[in-house]
Amino acid sequence: SQTIHQWPATLVQPVGSPLSLECTVEGTSNPNLYWYRQAAGRGLQLLFYSVGIGQISSEVPQNLSASRPQDRQFILSSKKLLLSDSGFYLCAWGWRGRNTGELFFGEGSRLTVL
Amino acid sequence: DAKTTQPNSMESNEEEPVHLPCNHSTISGTDYIHWYRQLPSQGPEYVIHGLTSNVNNRMASLAIAEDRKSSTLILHRATLRDAAVYYCILRDVIGNQGGKLIFGQGTELSVKP
């Protein structure tokens, strides 16, 4: 079976510090990978998606970046965090080439920037 | 992506059916209708999806209007564990590189014992 792991689960970072959130998927190959952010309240904002190693598409311009160094690894980074980067970050994966299929979400990383 | 409109919140009583509406008047022929739900402090989970015909699974039923401009997610017997935010999402199967899901604000369902 497939699983998705995301860490760390929670973190508190000062403004201007760097960020690295990691997501890995097990039990499948060539997945589509996604990073979402949920600020206070509802609504998930798609930040990045990737259809393959080294292939990153950005949905929203910001001071965050994403990388996919391996097929089942997706990393969200920032060089200098802003207060507005606080939120609940979710990684997800989906079957490549199956746009009717479901997306599977990780348990999320809650980031507080002080 | 075509947009969806959902009520901000709904209430239900435990063990009663719940009908969660979604309007999508600008839906295209290649848009699938997806429903996800998100429990507090968790990632969203898939509920159901469909194209034209009504769909049933162990979690819920999806009723799609004949003109496809609206749909309804039906929970047959609400439980306290069904309290969540429910998202209705249109997902283009053809022109959607990467199979993205674009979430709206959803409907917050509360279930009273």
Interface residues (C-beta under 8 A of the other chain):
Chain A: N32 Y34 Y36 R42 G43 L44 Q45 L46 Y49 S50 V51 S57 E59 F88 L90 A92 G94 W95 R98 N99 T100 G101 E102 L103 F104 F105 G106 E107 G108 R110
Chain B: Y32 H34 Y36 S41 Q42 G43 P44 E45 Y46 H49 L51 V85 R91 D92 V93 I94 N96 Q97 G98 G99 K100 L101 I102 F103 G104 Q105 G106 E108
